[in-house]
Amino acid sequence: DNGVVSIYNLDNTLVREVRNGDVEFSSKGTITWDGKDSEGNAVNNGVYIYIIEADGRIVCNGTVYVAR
């Protein structure tokens, strides 16, 4: 599988891209994002857009809210 999770802010700027091996997929089909950007910094509170792709096709997308 060539899976990738892309997370964008509402300005459509890529915040983080996670590929197979960089993230643990649970048996329930969930993925845990640590709320950090690609540099390892905590992102600001707010809404983020995620897109999950597998083998070059979008299989899931939506939004997540970060609140600390």
mmCIF file as gemmi writes it, N, C-alpha and C atoms, coordinates in Angstrom:
data_model
loop_
_atom_site.group_PDB
_atom_site.id
_atom_site.type_symbol
_atom_site.label_atom_id
_atom_site.label_alt_id
_atom_site.label_comp_id
_atom_site.label_asym_id
_atom_site.label_entity_id
_atom_site.label_seq_id
_atom_site.pdbx_PDB_ins_code
_atom_site.Cartn_x
_atom_site.Cartn_y
_atom_site.Cartn_z
_atom_site.occupancy
_atom_site.B_iso_or_equiv
_atom_site.pdbx_formal_charge
_atom_site.auth_seq_id
_atom_site.auth_asym_id
_atom_site.pdbx_PDB_model_num
ATOM 1 N N . ASP Axp A 1 ? 0.831 -1.201 0 1 0 ? 1 A 1
ATOM 2 C CA . ASP Axp A 1 ? 0 0 0 1 0 ? 1 A 1
ATOM 3 C C . ASP Axp A 1 ? 0.865 1.249 0 1 0 ? 1 A 1
ATOM 4 N N . ASN Axp A 2 ? 0.44 2.239 -0.741 1 0 ? 2 A 1
ATOM 5 C CA . ASN Axp A 2 ? 1.102 3.538 -0.769 1 0 ? 2 A 1
ATOM 6 C C . ASN Axp A 2 ? 0.146 4.563 -0.18 1 0 ? 2 A 1
ATOM 7 N N . GLY Axp A 3 ? 0.001 4.555 1.131 1 0 ? 3 A 1
ATOM 8 C CA . GLY Axp A 3 ? -0.926 5.458 1.788 1 0 ? 3 A 1
ATOM 9 C C . GLY Axp A 3 ? -0.257 6.737 2.233 1 0 ? 3 A 1
ATOM 10 N N . VAL Axp A 4 ? -1.042 7.801 2.212 1 0 ? 4 A 1
ATOM 11 C CA . VAL Axp A 4 ? -0.537 9.092 2.679 1 0 ? 4 A 1
ATOM 12 C C . VAL Axp A 4 ? -1.686 9.881 3.293 1 0 ? 4 A 1
ATOM 13 N N . VAL Axp A 5 ? -1.397 10.542 4.406 1 0 ? 5 A 1
ATOM 14 C CA . VAL Axp A 5 ? -2.354 11.438 5.049 1 0 ? 5 A 1
ATOM 15 C C . VAL Axp A 5 ? -1.787 12.844 4.917 1 0 ? 5 A 1
ATOM 16 N N . SER Axp A 6 ? -2.546 13.741 4.298 1 0 ? 6 A 1
ATOM 17 C CA . SER Axp A 6 ? -2.13 15.137 4.143 1 0 ? 6 A 1
ATOM 18 C C . SER Axp A 6 ? -3.027 16.002 4.999 1 0 ? 6 A 1
ATOM 19 N N . ILE Axp A 7 ? -2.42 16.916 5.753 1 0 ? 7 A 1
ATOM 20 C CA . ILE Axp A 7 ? -3.178 17.803 6.628 1 0 ? 7 A 1
ATOM 21 C C . ILE Axp A 7 ? -2.883 19.24 6.211 1 0 ? 7 A 1
ATOM 22 N N . TYR Axp A 8 ? -3.955 19.998 5.983 1 0 ? 8 A 1
ATOM 23 C CA . TYR Axp A 8 ? -3.862 21.384 5.515 1 0 ? 8 A 1
ATOM 24 C C . TYR Axp A 8 ? -4.544 22.306 6.511 1 0 ? 8 A 1
ATOM 25 N N . ASN Axp A 9 ? -4.062 23.555 6.576 1 0 ? 9 A 1
ATOM 26 C CA . ASN Axp A 9 ? -4.794 24.56 7.346 1 0 ? 9 A 1
ATOM 27 C C . ASN Axp A 9 ? -5.863 25.166 6.438 1 0 ? 9 A 1
ATOM 28 N N . LEU Axp A 10 ? -6.654 26.082 6.961 1 0 ? 10 A 1
ATOM 29 C CA . LEU Axp A 10 ? -7.757 26.642 6.174 1 0 ? 10 A 1
ATOM 30 C C . LEU Axp A 10 ? -7.293 27.595 5.079 1 0 ? 10 A 1
ATOM 31 N N . ASP Axp A 11 ? -5.987 27.926 5.072 1 0 ? 11 A 1
ATOM 32 C CA . ASP Axp A 11 ? -5.418 28.71 3.973 1 0 ? 11 A 1
ATOM 33 C C . ASP Axp A 11 ? -4.948 27.796 2.851 1 0 ? 11 A 1
ATOM 34 N N . ASN Axp A 12 ? -5.256 26.489 2.967 1 0 ? 12 A 1
ATOM 35 C CA . ASN Axp A 12 ? -4.884 25.477 1.988 1 0 ? 12 A 1
ATOM 36 C C . ASN Axp A 12 ? -3.371 25.275 1.903 1 0 ? 12 A 1
ATOM 37 N N . THR Axp A 13 ? -2.679 25.513 3.021 1 0 ? 13 A 1
ATOM 38 C CA . THR Axp A 13 ? -1.249 25.288 3.11 1 0 ? 13 A 1
ATOM 39 C C . THR Axp A 13 ? -1.011 23.925 3.748 1 0 ? 13 A 1
ATOM 40 N N . LEU Axp A 14 ? -0.18 23.116 3.126 1 0 ? 14 A 1
ATOM 41 C CA . LEU Axp A 14 ? 0.138 21.808 3.677 1 0 ? 14 A 1
ATOM 42 C C . LEU Axp A 14 ? 0.872 21.977 5 1 0 ? 14 A 1
ATOM 43 N N . VAL Axp A 15 ? 0.304 21.387 6.052 1 0 ? 15 A 1
ATOM 44 C CA . VAL Axp A 15 ? 0.874 21.466 7.391 1 0 ? 15 A 1
ATOM 45 C C . VAL Axp A 15 ? 1.745 20.238 7.668 1 0 ? 15 A 1
ATOM 46 N N . ARG Axp A 16 ? 1.253 19.086 7.24 1 0 ? 16 A 1
ATOM 47 C CA . ARG Axp A 16 ? 1.978 17.836 7.491 1 0 ? 16 A 1
ATOM 48 C C . ARG Axp A 16 ? 1.535 16.788 6.498 1 0 ? 16 A 1
ATOM 49 N N . GLU Axp A 17 ? 2.487 15.973 6.096 1 0 ? 17 A 1
ATOM 50 C CA . GLU Axp A 17 ? 2.191 14.831 5.233 1 0 ? 17 A 1
ATOM 51 C C . GLU Axp A 17 ? 2.802 13.612 5.899 1 0 ? 17 A 1
ATOM 52 N N . VAL Axp A 18 ? 1.984 12.607 6.104 1 0 ? 18 A 1
ATOM 53 C CA . VAL Axp A 18 ? 2.426 11.404 6.783 1 0 ? 18 A 1
ATOM 54 C C . VAL Axp A 18 ? 2.232 10.223 5.838 1 0 ? 18 A 1
ATOM 55 N N . ARG Axp A 19 ? 3.282 9.453 5.655 1 0 ? 19 A 1
ATOM 56 C CA . ARG Axp A 19 ? 3.237 8.301 4.753 1 0 ? 19 A 1
ATOM 57 C C . ARG Axp A 19 ? 3.277 7.004 5.552 1 0 ? 19 A 1
ATOM 58 N N . ASN Axp A 20 ? 2.969 5.897 4.876 1 0 ? 20 A 1
ATOM 59 C CA . ASN Axp A 20 ? 3.067 4.581 5.52 1 0 ? 20 A 1
ATOM 60 C C . ASN Axp A 20 ? 4.386 4.458 6.256 1 0 ? 20 A 1
ATOM 61 N N . GLY Axp A 21 ? 4.349 3.862 7.426 1 0 ? 21 A 1
ATOM 62 C CA . GLY Axp A 21 ? 5.55 3.693 8.219 1 0 ? 21 A 1
ATOM 63 C C . GLY Axp A 21 ? 5.787 4.839 9.18 1 0 ? 21 A 1
ATOM 64 N N . ASP Axp A 22 ? 5.195 6.004 8.912 1 0 ? 22 A 1
ATOM 65 C CA . ASP Axp A 22 ? 5.358 7.168 9.788 1 0 ? 22 A 1
ATOM 66 C C . ASP Axp A 22 ? 4.207 7.297 10.772 1 0 ? 22 A 1
ATOM 67 N N . VAL Axp A 23 ? 3.188 6.491 10.605 1 0 ? 23 A 1
ATOM 68 C CA . VAL Axp A 23 ? 1.99 6.597 11.434 1 0 ? 23 A 1
ATOM 69 C C . VAL Axp A 23 ? 1.468 5.2 11.713 1 0 ? 23 A 1
ATOM 70 N N . GLU Axp A 24 ? 0.835 5.051 12.849 1 0 ? 24 A 1
ATOM 71 C CA . GLU Axp A 24 ? 0.275 3.756 13.202 1 0 ? 24 A 1
ATOM 72 C C . GLU Axp A 24 ? -1.228 3.769 12.938 1 0 ? 24 A 1
ATOM 73 N N . PHE Axp A 25 ? -1.673 2.833 12.122 1 0 ? 25 A 1
ATOM 74 C CA . PHE Axp A 25 ? -3.09 2.667 11.833 1 0 ? 25 A 1
ATOM 75 C C . PHE Axp A 25 ? -3.634 1.638 12.809 1 0 ? 25 A 1
ATOM 76 N N . SER Axp A 26 ? -4.695 1.983 13.522 1 0 ? 26 A 1
ATOM 77 C CA . SER Axp A 26 ? -5.25 1.045 14.501 1 0 ? 26 A 1
ATOM 78 C C . SER Axp A 26 ? -6.118 0.009 13.798 1 0 ? 26 A 1
ATOM 79 N N . SER Axp A 27 ? -6.454 -1.034 14.534 1 0 ? 27 A 1
ATOM 80 C CA . SER Axp A 27 ? -7.31 -2.087 13.973 1 0 ? 27 A 1
ATOM 81 C C . SER Axp A 27 ? -8.716 -1.574 13.686 1 0 ? 27 A 1
ATOM 82 N N . LYS Axp A 28 ? -9.094 -0.441 14.276 1 0 ? 28 A 1
ATOM 83 C CA . LYS Axp A 28 ? -10.41 0.145 14.029 1 0 ? 28 A 1
ATOM 84 C C . LYS Axp A 28 ? -10.393 1.075 12.824 1 0 ? 28 A 1
ATOM 85 N N . GLY Axp A 29 ? -9.242 1.205 12.169 1 0 ? 29 A 1
ATOM 86 C CA . GLY Axp A 29 ? -9.142 2.055 10.994 1 0 ? 29 A 1
ATOM 87 C C . GLY Axp A 29 ? -8.951 3.521 11.322 1 0 ? 29 A 1
ATOM 88 N N . THR Axp A 30 ? -8.507 3.821 12.526 1 0 ? 30 A 1
ATOM 89 C CA . THR Axp A 30 ? -8.28 5.214 12.901 1 0 ? 30 A 1
ATOM 90 C C . THR Axp A 30 ? -6.794 5.539 12.842 1 0 ? 30 A 1
ATOM 91 N N . ILE Axp A 31 ? -6.509 6.808 12.659 1 0 ? 31 A 1
ATOM 92 C CA . ILE Axp A 31 ? -5.145 7.304 12.619 1 0 ? 31 A 1
ATOM 93 C C . ILE Axp A 31 ? -5.038 8.396 13.671 1 0 ? 31 A 1
ATOM 94 N N . THR Axp A 32 ? -3.958 8.401 14.412 1 0 ? 32 A 1
ATOM 95 C CA . THR Axp A 32 ? -3.76 9.43 15.42 1 0 ? 32 A 1
ATOM 96 C C . THR Axp A 32 ? -2.724 10.428 14.915 1 0 ? 32 A 1
ATOM 97 N N . TRP Axp A 33 ? -3.108 11.698 14.884 1 0 ? 33 A 1
ATOM 98 C CA . TRP Axp A 33 ? -2.192 12.79 14.523 1 0 ? 33 A 1
ATOM 99 C C . TRP Axp A 33 ? -1.803 13.48 15.812 1 0 ? 33 A 1
ATOM 100 N N . ASP Axp A 34 ? -0.529 13.743 15.99 1 0 ? 34 A 1
ATOM 101 C CA . ASP Axp A 34 ? -0.04 14.343 17.231 1 0 ? 34 A 1
ATOM 102 C C . ASP Axp A 34 ? -0.214 15.856 17.293 1 0 ? 34 A 1
ATOM 103 N N . GLY Axp A 35 ? -0.827 16.457 16.272 1 0 ? 35 A 1
ATOM 104 C CA . GLY Axp A 35 ? -1.069 17.904 16.288 1 0 ? 35 A 1
ATOM 105 C C . GLY Axp A 35 ? 0.162 18.722 15.998 1 0 ? 35 A 1
ATOM 106 N N . LYS Axp A 36 ? 1.147 18.107 15.343 1 0 ? 36 A 1
ATOM 107 C CA . LYS Axp A 36 ? 2.384 18.819 15.021 1 0 ? 36 A 1
ATOM 108 C C . LYS Axp A 36 ? 2.537 18.975 13.517 1 0 ? 36 A 1
ATOM 109 N N . ASP Axp A 37 ? 3.254 20.021 13.144 1 0 ? 37 A 1
ATOM 110 C CA . ASP Axp A 37 ? 3.518 20.249 11.724 1 0 ? 37 A 1
ATOM 111 C C . ASP Axp A 37 ? 4.732 19.427 11.291 1 0 ? 37 A 1
ATOM 112 N N . SER Axp A 38 ? 5.148 19.603 10.056 1 0 ? 38 A 1
ATOM 113 C CA . SER Axp A 38 ? 6.255 18.81 9.52 1 0 ? 38 A 1
ATOM 114 C C . SER Axp A 38 ? 7.594 19.123 10.176 1 0 ? 38 A 1
ATOM 115 N N . GLU Axp A 39 ? 7.668 20.246 10.885 1 0 ? 39 A 1
ATOM 116 C CA . GLU Axp A 39 ? 8.895 20.618 11.599 1 0 ? 39 A 1
ATOM 117 C C . GLU Axp A 39 ? 8.886 20.149 13.057 1 0 ? 39 A 1
ATOM 118 N N . GLY Axp A 40 ? 7.776 19.523 13.474 1 0 ? 40 A 1
ATOM 119 C CA . GLY Axp A 40 ? 7.663 19.046 14.85 1 0 ? 40 A 1
ATOM 120 C C . GLY Axp A 40 ? 7.103 20.054 15.82 1 0 ? 40 A 1
ATOM 121 N N . ASN Axp A 41 ? 6.622 21.19 15.306 1 0 ? 41 A 1
ATOM 122 C CA . ASN Axp A 41 ? 6.034 22.229 16.153 1 0 ? 41 A 1
ATOM 123 C C . ASN Axp A 41 ? 4.534 22.004 16.31 1 0 ? 41 A 1
ATOM 124 N N . ALA Axp A 42 ? 4.024 22.27 17.498 1 0 ? 42 A 1
ATOM 125 C CA . ALA Axp A 42 ? 2.584 22.166 17.731 1 0 ? 42 A 1
ATOM 126 C C . ALA Axp A 42 ? 1.859 23.193 16.862 1 0 ? 42 A 1
ATOM 127 N N . VAL Axp A 43 ? 0.788 22.765 16.204 1 0 ? 43 A 1
ATOM 128 C CA . VAL Axp A 43 ? 0.012 23.685 15.375 1 0 ? 43 A 1
ATOM 129 C C . VAL Axp A 43 ? -0.898 24.527 16.266 1 0 ? 43 A 1
ATOM 130 N N . ASN Axp A 44 ? -1.381 25.618 15.717 1 0 ? 44 A 1
ATOM 131 C CA . ASN Axp A 44 ? -2.317 26.48 16.446 1 0 ? 44 A 1
ATOM 132 C C . ASN Axp A 44 ? -3.666 25.801 16.574 1 0 ? 44 A 1
ATOM 133 N N . ASN Axp A 45 ? -4.425 26.218 17.572 1 0 ? 45 A 1
ATOM 134 C CA . ASN Axp A 45 ? -5.801 25.748 17.701 1 0 ? 45 A 1
ATOM 135 C C . ASN Axp A 45 ? -6.571 26.124 16.451 1 0 ? 45 A 1
ATOM 136 N N . GLY Axp A 46 ? -7.511 25.292 16.053 1 0 ? 46 A 1
ATOM 137 C CA . GLY Axp A 46 ? -8.341 25.62 14.907 1 0 ? 46 A 1
ATOM 138 C C . GLY Axp A 46 ? -8.717 24.403 14.093 1 0 ? 46 A 1
ATOM 139 N N . VAL Axp A 47 ? -9.308 24.66 12.952 1 0 ? 47 A 1
ATOM 140 C CA . VAL Axp A 47 ? -9.804 23.612 12.062 1 0 ? 47 A 1
ATOM 141 C C . VAL Axp A 47 ? -8.739 23.296 11.016 1 0 ? 47 A 1
ATOM 142 N N . TYR Axp A 48 ? -8.554 22.009 10.759 1 0 ? 48 A 1
ATOM 143 C CA . TYR Axp A 48 ? -7.619 21.523 9.753 1 0 ? 48 A 1
ATOM 144 C C . TYR Axp A 48 ? -8.332 20.53 8.848 1 0 ? 48 A 1
ATOM 145 N N . ILE Axp A 49 ? -7.909 20.497 7.615 1 0 ? 49 A 1
ATOM 146 C CA . ILE Axp A 49 ? -8.487 19.603 6.611 1 0 ? 49 A 1
ATOM 147 C C . ILE Axp A 49 ? -7.542 18.425 6.433 1 0 ? 49 A 1
ATOM 148 N N . TYR Axp A 50 ? -8.094 17.209 6.415 1 0 ? 50 A 1
ATOM 149 C CA . TYR Axp A 50 ? -7.251 16.043 6.149 1 0 ? 50 A 1
ATOM 150 C C . TYR Axp A 50 ? -7.743 15.333 4.897 1 0 ? 50 A 1
ATOM 151 N N . ILE Axp A 51 ? -6.792 14.754 4.185 1 0 ? 51 A 1
ATOM 152 C CA . ILE Axp A 51 ? -7.087 13.948 3.001 1 0 ? 51 A 1
ATOM 153 C C . ILE Axp A 51 ? -6.269 12.673 3.128 1 0 ? 51 A 1
ATOM 154 N N . ILE Axp A 52 ? -6.943 11.547 3.027 1 0 ? 52 A 1
ATOM 155 C CA . ILE Axp A 52 ? -6.265 10.256 3.093 1 0 ? 52 A 1
ATOM 156 C C . ILE Axp A 52 ? -6.305 9.635 1.704 1 0 ? 52 A 1
ATOM 157 N N . GLU Axp A 53 ? -5.111 9.303 1.203 1 0 ? 53 A 1
ATOM 158 C CA . GLU Axp A 53 ? -4.996 8.688 -0.119 1 0 ? 53 A 1
ATOM 159 C C . GLU Axp A 53 ? -4.375 7.31 0.007 1 0 ? 53 A 1
ATOM 160 N N . ALA Axp A 54 ? -4.823 6.399 -0.835 1 0 ? 54 A 1
ATOM 161 C CA . ALA Axp A 54 ? -4.232 5.064 -0.92 1 0 ? 54 A 1
ATOM 162 C C . ALA Axp A 54 ? -4.093 4.718 -2.387 1 0 ? 54 A 1
ATOM 163 N N . ASP Axp A 55 ? -2.903 4.335 -2.767 1 0 ? 55 A 1
ATOM 164 C CA . ASP Axp A 55 ? -2.618 3.972 -4.154 1 0 ? 55 A 1
ATOM 165 C C . ASP Axp A 55 ? -3.058 5.058 -5.126 1 0 ? 55 A 1
ATOM 166 N N . GLY Axp A 56 ? -2.836 6.324 -4.738 1 0 ? 56 A 1
ATOM 167 C CA . GLY Axp A 56 ? -3.12 7.45 -5.618 1 0 ? 56 A 1
ATOM 168 C C . GLY Axp A 56 ? -4.567 7.896 -5.678 1 0 ? 56 A 1
ATOM 169 N N . ARG Axp A 57 ? -5.438 7.284 -4.879 1 0 ? 57 A 1
ATOM 170 C CA . ARG Axp A 57 ? -6.853 7.667 -4.874 1 0 ? 57 A 1
ATOM 171 C C . ARG Axp A 57 ? -7.245 8.209 -3.504 1 0 ? 57 A 1
ATOM 172 N N . ILE Axp A 58 ? -8.059 9.249 -3.499 1 0 ? 58 A 1
ATOM 173 C CA . ILE Axp A 58 ? -8.582 9.777 -2.232 1 0 ? 58 A 1
ATOM 174 C C . ILE Axp A 58 ? -9.629 8.803 -1.712 1 0 ? 58 A 1
ATOM 175 N N . VAL Axp A 59 ? -9.411 8.304 -0.508 1 0 ? 59 A 1
ATOM 176 C CA . VAL Axp A 59 ? -10.333 7.346 0.09 1 0 ? 59 A 1
ATOM 177 C C . VAL Axp A 59 ? -11.14 7.946 1.226 1 0 ? 59 A 1
ATOM 178 N N . CYS Axp A 60 ? -10.677 9.086 1.747 1 0 ? 60 A 1
ATOM 179 C CA . CYS Axp A 60 ? -11.375 9.719 2.86 1 0 ? 60 A 1
ATOM 180 C C . CYS Axp A 60 ? -10.881 11.156 2.982 1 0 ? 60 A 1
ATOM 181 N N . ASN Axp A 61 ? -11.778 12.054 3.408 1 0 ? 61 A 1
ATOM 182 C CA . ASN Axp A 61 ? -11.369 13.426 3.7 1 0 ? 61 A 1
ATOM 183 C C . ASN Axp A 61 ? -12.349 14.016 4.686 1 0 ? 61 A 1
ATOM 184 N N . GLY Axp A 62 ? -11.935 15.08 5.332 1 0 ? 62 A 1
ATOM 185 C CA . GLY Axp A 62 ? -12.8 15.725 6.308 1 0 ? 62 A 1
ATOM 186 C C . GLY Axp A 62 ? -12.036 16.803 7.052 1 0 ? 62 A 1
ATOM 187 N N . THR Axp A 63 ? -12.56 17.151 8.208 1 0 ? 63 A 1
ATOM 188 C CA . THR Axp A 63 ? -11.926 18.18 9.032 1 0 ? 63 A 1
ATOM 189 C C . THR Axp A 63 ? -11.716 17.65 10.443 1 0 ? 63 A 1
ATOM 190 N N . VAL Axp A 64 ? -10.752 18.259 11.103 1 0 ? 64 A 1
ATOM 191 C CA . VAL Axp A 64 ? -10.468 17.946 12.497 1 0 ? 64 A 1
ATOM 192 C C . VAL Axp A 64 ? -10.208 19.272 13.201 1 0 ? 64 A 1
ATOM 193 N N . TYR Axp A 65 ? -10.624 19.36 14.46 1 0 ? 65 A 1
ATOM 194 C CA . TYR Axp A 65 ? -10.416 20.582 15.235 1 0 ? 65 A 1
ATOM 195 C C . TYR Axp A 65 ? -9.358 20.321 16.293 1 0 ? 65 A 1
ATOM 196 N N . VAL Axp A 66 ? -8.356 21.177 16.336 1 0 ? 66 A 1
ATOM 197 C CA . VAL Axp A 66 ? -7.305 21.081 17.348 1 0 ? 66 A 1
ATOM 198 C C . VAL Axp A 66 ? -7.629 22.088 18.451 1 0 ? 66 A 1
ATOM 199 N N . ALA Axp A 67 ? -7.716 21.588 19.665 1 0 ? 67 A 1
ATOM 200 C CA . ALA Axp A 67 ? -7.958 22.445 20.833 1 0 ? 67 A 1
ATOM 201 C C . ALA Axp A 67 ? -7.056 21.947 21.961 1 0 ? 67 A 1
ATOM 202 N N . ARG Axp A 68 ? -6.336 22.859 22.547 1 0 ? 68 A 1
ATOM 203 C CA . ARG Axp A 68 ? -5.432 22.491 23.649 1 0 ? 68 A 1
ATOM 204 C C . ARG Axp A 68 ? -5.892 23.16 24.919 1 0 ? 68 A 1
